[in-house]
């Protein structure tokens, strides 16, 4: 159950960094402004929806996007790992945009990724709908889901699940803030489960008030919204749907 104070208004995490603390089924977690989730007691870092090589996939279909999304995503991930120094890294599915993503990766990006997976004591690729069989030869191990203590990590949220962390939906939130409308990626949680924002550079976000989230979160859920390098809590009552086009 969410606290009354967290439902009342948005608030930034106090302290010497920009993260927000939350507790899920007894596990003390930290939401990072990068979109990653940290579980300090388990030395675990979780990210969702890297969608590596999305740019090259779109280019193959005639939509010319800058071919640097994989490098930008790996740069951000490497920086975060260097700061947090986790023993375990969990990638919650759709880490690769399609089955041939690794074939299109720049050799330097391949080596960068191999270096990251080799440096972790345990690197886990949780399979997603875009990458049901993660590429071989990049290090790490692949599983459909992973349970650690009271928490279960998987790609797609399941109705009624408790202690679940997932990705897939790329949650984003919109609200009026300081006299203007702000729309940013967010973590969405209700005290029983948490949906992570997409970490990838070209991934965007789906408004948490969209019908795709129906039945996955309790009525009084909250979001941890990443705004200008900080994370802020907002109750769902403060949020607004996307404007019709």
C-alpha positions in Angstrom: 0.0 0.0 0.0 1.3 3.5 -0.9 1.7 6.0 1.9 -0.7 8.9 2.3 2.2 11.4 2.1 3.5 10.0 -1.3 -0.1 10.2 -2.7 -0.5 13.8 -1.7 2.1 15.5 -3.8 5.3 15.0 -5.9 8.6 15.0 -4.0 12.2 14.4 -4.9 14.4 12.1 -2.9 16.3 13.9 -0.2 20.0 13.3 0.2 23.2 13.6 -1.8 22.0 12.1 -5.1 19.0 12.1 -7.4 17.6 8.7 -6.8 14.3 7.8 -5.1 13.9 5.0 -2.6 11.0 2.6 -2.5 10.2 -0.7 -0.8 8.6 -3.5 -2.7 7.6 -6.6 -0.8 10.3 -5.9 1.8 13.0 -5.2 -0.7 14.6 -1.7 -0.5 15.1 -0.4 -4.0 16.4 2.8 -5.6 15.0 4.3 -8.8 17.8 6.0 -10.8 17.1 8.9 -13.1 18.7 6.9 -16.0 15.7 4.5 -15.8 17.6 1.8 -14.1 16.6 0.2 -10.8 19.1 -0.7 -8.0 18.8 -3.3 -5.3 21.7 -2.5 -3.0 21.3 -5.4 -0.6 21.6 -7.8 -3.6 24.2 -5.8 -5.5 21.8 -5.9 -8.4 21.1 -3.4 -11.2 18.1 -3.9 -13.5 17.3 -2.2 -16.8 14.5 -2.8 -19.3 14.1 -2.5 -23.0 17.5 -1.6 -24.3 16.3 -2.3 -27.9 19.9 -2.4 -29.2 20.1 -1.7 -33.0 16.6 -0.3 -33.3 18.0 2.5 -35.5 19.5 0.0 -38.0 16.3 -2.0 -38.0 14.4 1.2 -39.0 17.0 2.1 -41.6 16.6 -1.3 -43.3 12.9 -0.4 -43.7 13.7 3.0 -45.3 13.4 5.2 -42.2 16.7 6.8 -41.8 17.5 7.3 -38.1 21.0 8.1 -36.8 22.9 4.8 -36.4 24.2 5.6 -32.9 21.5 4.4 -30.6 23.4 1.2 -29.6 26.5 3.2 -28.7 24.6 5.8 -26.8 22.7 3.2 -24.8 25.9 1.2 -24.0 27.6 4.4 -23.0 24.9 5.2 -20.5 24.8 1.7 -19.2 28.6 1.5 -18.8 28.6 4.8 -16.9 25.9 3.6 -14.6 27.7 0.3 -14.0 30.9 2.1 -13.2 29.1 4.2 -10.6 26.9 1.5 -9.0 29.4 -1.4 -9.4 26.8 -4.2 -9.2 27.7 -7.8 -9.0 24.5 -8.7 -10.9 23.0 -7.0 -14.0 19.5 -7.9 -15.1 18.3 -6.9 -18.5 14.5 -7.3 -18.5 13.8 -8.3 -22.1 13.8 -6.6 -25.5 17.5 -5.9 -25.0 17.9 -6.5 -28.7 15.4 -5.0 -31.2 15.1 -8.1 -33.3 16.7 -11.5 -33.9 19.4 -10.1 -36.2 20.4 -7.1 -34.1 23.7 -8.5 -33.1 24.7 -9.1 -36.7 24.2 -5.4 -37.4 26.1 -4.1 -34.4 29.3 -2.2 -35.0 32.3 -4.4 -34.0 33.4 -1.8 -31.5 30.0 -2.0 -29.9 30.1 -5.8 -29.8 33.4 -5.6 -27.9 32.1 -3.0 -25.6 29.1 -5.2 -24.7 31.3 -8.2 -24.2 33.4 -6.3 -21.9 30.4 -5.2 -19.8 29.0 -8.7 -19.6 32.4 -10.2 -18.7 33.0 -7.7 -15.9 29.8 -8.7 -14.1 29.7 -11.7 -11.8 26.3 -12.5 -13.1 24.8 -10.9 -16.3 21.3 -12.1 -17.1 19.4 -11.6 -20.3 15.7 -12.1 -19.6 13.9 -12.9 -22.8 11.4 -10.6 -24.3 9.0 -10.6 -27.3 11.6 -8.9 -29.5 14.4 -11.2 -28.4 13.0 -14.6 -27.4 16.5 -16.0 -28.1 19.2 -13.5 -27.2 22.3 -13.6 -29.4 25.0 -16.0 -28.6 28.6 -15.0 -28.0 28.0 -11.8 -26.1 28.3 -13.2 -22.6 25.8 -13.5 -19.9 23.0 -16.1 -19.5 19.4 -16.1 -20.8 16.3 -17.0 -18.8 12.6 -16.5 -19.2 12.3 -14.9 -15.7 14.3 -14.8 -12.5 13.2 -14.9 -8.8 15.5 -13.4 -6.1 14.1 -13.4 -2.6 10.7 -11.8 -2.6 11.0 -10.4 -6.1 10.5 -11.9 -9.6 12.0 -10.2 -12.7 10.3 -10.8 -16.1 9.6 -8.9 -19.3 5.8 -8.6 -19.3 3.8 -7.8 -16.2 1.1 -10.3 -15.3 -2.2 -9.3 -13.7 -2.3 -10.1 -10.0 1.4 -10.8 -9.7 3.1 -9.7 -6.4 6.7 -8.7 -6.0 7.1 -8.4 -9.8 9.4 -6.2 -11.8 9.0 -5.9 -15.5 9.4 -3.8 -18.6 7.8 -4.1 -22.0 5.3 -1.2 -21.8 7.9 1.7 -21.7 5.9 3.7 -19.2 5.8 7.5 -19.4 3.8 10.0 -17.4 2.4 13.5 -18.2 1.2 16.2 -15.8 1.2 19.9 -15.3 4.3 21.0 -13.5 5.4 24.6 -12.8 2.9 26.0 -15.2 3.7 23.7 -18.2 2.9 20.3 -19.3 5.7 17.8 -18.7 5.9 14.3 -20.3 8.8 12.0 -19.3 9.6 8.3 -18.8 8.7 6.9 -15.4 8.7 3.9 -13.2 5.1 2.9 -12.3 4.3 1.0 -9.1 1.6 0.2 -6.7 3.5 -1.3 -3.8 3.1 -4.9 -5.1 4.7 -4.6 -8.6 6.8 -2.2 -10.5 7.1 -1.5 -14.3 10.5 0.0 -15.4 10.8 2.6 -18.1 12.7 1.7 -21.3 16.4 2.3 -21.0 17.2 2.4 -24.7 18.0 5.6 -26.6 15.3 5.3 -29.3 12.5 3.7 -27.2 10.1 6.5 -26.2 7.3 5.9 -23.8 3.6 4.9 -23.5 1.4 7.0 -21.2 0.6 5.0 -18.0 -3.0 6.0 -18.4 -3.2 4.1 -21.6 -5.5 1.1 -21.7 -2.5 -1.2 -22.1 -1.9 -0.7 -18.4 -5.4 -1.6 -17.3 -5.6 -4.4 -14.8 -1.8 -4.4 -14.1 -1.6 -1.8 -11.4 -3.8 -1.0 -8.4 -6.1 2.0 -8.7 -3.9 4.1 -6.4 -0.6 3.6 -8.1 2.2 6.2 -8.3 4.9 7.1 -10.7 8.6 7.9 -10.2 9.2 10.3 -13.0 12.6 11.2 -14.4 12.8 14.9 -14.9 16.0 16.8 -15.7 18.3 14.2 -14.1 16.2 13.7 -11.0 13.4 11.3 -10.0 10.1 12.7 -8.6 7.1 10.9 -7.0 3.6 11.7 -8.2 0.3 10.0 -7.4 -1.7 8.8 -10.4 -4.3 11.5 -9.5 -1.9 14.1 -10.7 -1.4 12.6 -14.1 -3.1 13.4 -17.4 -3.6 11.4 -20.6 -1.9 12.2 -23.8 -3.7 14.8 -26.0 -5.6 13.5 -28.9 -4.0 14.2 -32.2 
